[in-house]
Amino acid sequence: MRAFTRGLLRNASRRPSFTTSASPSTHRPGTQVGKRRAYQANGVENVAEAQVIFSTASSAHANQSSTTSTPSEAEDLHLQRRPVPSPTSHFQLSKPVVLEDVQDSYSLSPTQQLHGQKLWTGTKVLRSNRHLRHSNAACVVGGANAIRRVWRTYRIKPTVVYVPNTEPEVPAWCLEEDLPTVIVRCSPVAVRRQLLSAEYSDGFAAEFPLPVNTVSDATSLLTAATVSEKAPETAAQTDRPLHNPFGHHAVKAMLVLVGLRIPSNVGALLRAATEMGYDAAVLVNCADVTQEKVLRASDGAALSPALRIYATDTTEQACVSLLSSIAAQHHLMPFLAVPSQEVDPAFEVAKRFHVYNNNNSSDRAEAAGVGSSLSDAAIAGLQAPTPPRLGPMVVLGSEAQGLRDLHGTWSVPYQLVTLPLPNPMVDSYNVSVAGSVLLHLFRPAAAEHFDRLVALSGETVADLLPAAVETEEEGEEAEEDIAEEPESHQVG
């Protein structure tokens, strides 16, 4: 009896498993592979196994999901472990595809299907996972206005757009044949709870691919070609193609945020910078730009091709050297916003700054006129080079600390600015409000307005430019030589 039992145990491994079924449904993955080969032989576009993530799950994925408690957790784990390619990346849609419900599906080809539930799960995981957003170069945008701006104005094609099913029809701007994509109608309550972080929203959400250089390292600003004169903005500078990660350019106006961790403030300031003509923003230990809250607060302006965003993990104590180098290379004037009422008001500083640039522009125009009658060699020997046009670098601190942690020595001239607080009950402004006012004062387009203001008031340039800071000994020497040397002025 014992020998018979041992014989059965030895032959147990040779017997087929009792759980194995001969039904065709078990061999569905293999059947799909055979169909895929047949379509490849007939000239139909081949779809890699890693790209068919929205078709029937493979046996390996089924075994992997069996270790989790629920199917939704298995899907989230699968999406987090490897990049999720776009389901429509290898299929050019000729018209928008509308799924009337999250549970609906659409056949892109005999080998690939779009499942609304799979799209929903992928977008939900993408919103909550920062590393997944960066590895997949994708983000989630909420709000109809933001989606429409990114989609139609910036011409970034979304992977999927979720629209509320409470409306009788899909909006017409979603059904345009230009840049078609997948439209999924779903509950706005579910969108607010699972895809967005807003308690009140219009129920619109979308998943977008990120341009390659949406957020670049701040040190790349030091590797760009140094220019002595700010070149006029061209199409090559404003356009930010998806395939050009090194499209850096000479900066004309820059916003610097130091330690801002509240996403709504970061998004509002990025939107203000975009609307006011700033072409670069440097974020020092700030909230992630690809976060849904930041993109929604910016109304999609954070993805504008006209605004280059740079980030650095350098501490506040060590970033002064980096900012000084950037300012020196791109001819920028740092303006540090502080709540102290003992420094010059921002309006007066902005007036001096713009008049300084206008005065130098006149000098450059006169130099160009002289060049028409004299040779370049004569100009090089007779005339000193005119100073370059300065661009503003508006530096804003965190909501709680401000710029207190910004220690170090600036290697370039800088200026402290503040906004007046006439009400003694108010000790400070919100950083997004104060920053928007400062961005408006120092915007490049404000030079014309300040020039007109000076002309109407009758003030002279000498009254606007501040005198250089001097010690007592330097002041006595300057008084002795004042009759021999002309007075010099310095912004800052």
BELZIHU-V638765 format. One line per field, one symbol per residue. phi: phi as a letter, one per 20 degrees, with the letter a starting at -180 (. if undefined). burial: 1 if it has 9 or more other ideal C-beta (glycine too) atoms within 8 Angstrom, else 0. A space follows every 50 residues. Layout:
phi = ???
burial = ???
This chain:
phi = .fffffffffeffeffffefdeffffeffffffffffffffenfffdfff eeedefffffffffffeefcffffffffffebgdfffdfdcefebfdddf bfefbbefbfdbcedgfffffffffffecffffffelbbdddofffffff feeeldfffbcddfefefcfgffedffflfbeddebffffffeddcddfc benebbdcfeggdfcdfffffeefffcecffffdffeffcffddedeebf eebcdcddmedefffffffffffffdnfdbbdddldfffffffffffeln ffeffededccbeffffdeffffffffffdlddfdeecefeeefffffff fffffgffffffffffffffffddffffffedcffffffedecedceffe emdfeeepdfecfccecbdfcfeffdeadffffffffffffefgffgfff ffffffemfdfffefffffcefffffffffeffedffdcbfp
burial = 00000000000000000000000000011011001100110000001000 11110000001101100100001111111000010011001010011010 11011101101111010111111111101001100101111110011111 11010111111111100001100111000111111111011100110000 10111111111111110101100100000100000001010001001101 11111111110011111111111101111111111110111111111111 11111011111101011111111111111111111111000001110011 11111111111011001001100000001000000001111111111100 01101101010101111110100000001011011111111111011001 101100000000011100000000100100000000001010
